């Protein structure tokens, strides 16, 4: 199992967990990053941070430290 920040651009994955009960973990869950949901890494900013991901039909930008909290099981290439 890896985290969302470790996936290369073009990869899709399934979210397995967003651990923690802090405000950031809860906010990620509120944004739709829930276990069982598919997510794809669409791109990165020129310096590598933030990441652009597609989840539930919309695109979302996440800092790498935020994406590190999202555990995923890689599914394949987009």
C-alpha positions as CSV (number, residue, x, y, z in Angstrom):
1,X,0.0,0.0,0.0
2,X,1.2,3.5,-0.8
3,X,0.1,7.1,-0.5
4,X,-1.5,9.3,-3.1
5,X,1.6,11.5,-3.2
6,X,3.7,8.6,-4.4
7,X,1.6,7.9,-7.5
8,X,3.0,9.1,-10.8
9,X,1.0,11.3,-13.2
10,X,-1.4,9.2,-15.2
11,X,-1.9,6.6,-12.5
12,X,-5.3,5.6,-11.1
13,X,-5.8,4.1,-7.7
14,X,-8.5,3.2,-5.2
15,X,-8.5,5.0,-1.8
16,X,-8.1,2.5,1.0
17,X,-7.9,4.8,4.1
18,X,-7.5,8.3,5.3
19,X,-6.3,7.7,8.9
20,X,-6.5,10.2,11.7
21,X,-9.1,12.2,13.4
22,X,-7.5,15.6,13.0
23,X,-9.0,18.5,11.1
24,X,-7.0,17.8,7.9
25,X,-8.0,14.2,7.7
26,X,-11.6,15.0,8.2
27,X,-11.5,17.8,5.6
28,X,-10.0,15.3,3.0
29,X,-12.9,13.0,3.8
30,X,-15.4,15.9,3.3
31,X,-13.8,16.7,-0.1
32,X,-14.8,13.2,-1.3
33,X,-11.5,11.3,-0.6
34,X,-13.3,8.4,1.0
35,X,-12.3,4.7,1.2
36,X,-13.4,2.8,-1.9
37,X,-13.4,5.8,-4.2
38,X,-11.3,5.9,-7.4
39,X,-8.7,8.7,-7.8
40,X,-6.4,9.6,-10.7
41,X,-3.3,11.8,-10.6
42,X,-3.8,14.3,-13.5
43,X,-0.8,16.5,-13.1
44,X,1.6,18.4,-10.9
45,X,2.7,22.0,-10.7
46,X,6.0,22.9,-12.3
47,X,8.0,22.5,-9.1
48,X,6.0,19.3,-8.1
49,X,3.7,20.7,-5.5
50,X,0.7,20.7,-5.5
51,X,-0.8,17.7,-7.2
52,X,-3.9,17.8,-9.3
53,X,-6.1,14.7,-8.8
54,X,-9.5,13.7,-10.3
55,X,-12.0,12.2,-7.8
56,X,-15.8,11.8,-8.2
57,X,-15.8,13.6,-11.5
58,X,-14.1,16.8,-10.4
59,X,-10.5,18.0,-10.1
60,X,-8.8,18.8,-6.9
61,X,-5.4,20.3,-6.0
62,X,-3.7,18.9,-3.0
63,X,-0.3,19.7,-1.4
64,X,2.0,16.7,-1.2
65,X,1.9,16.7,2.6
66,X,-1.9,16.4,2.4
67,X,-1.8,13.7,-0.3
68,X,0.6,11.7,1.9
69,X,-2.3,11.2,4.3
70,X,-4.4,9.4,1.7
71,X,-3.6,5.7,1.5
72,X,-4.2,4.0,-1.9
73,X,-4.0,0.7,-3.7
74,X,-2.7,1.4,-7.2
75,X,-5.1,0.2,-10.0
76,X,-3.3,1.1,-13.2
77,X,-2.6,3.7,-15.9
78,X,-5.1,6.2,-17.1
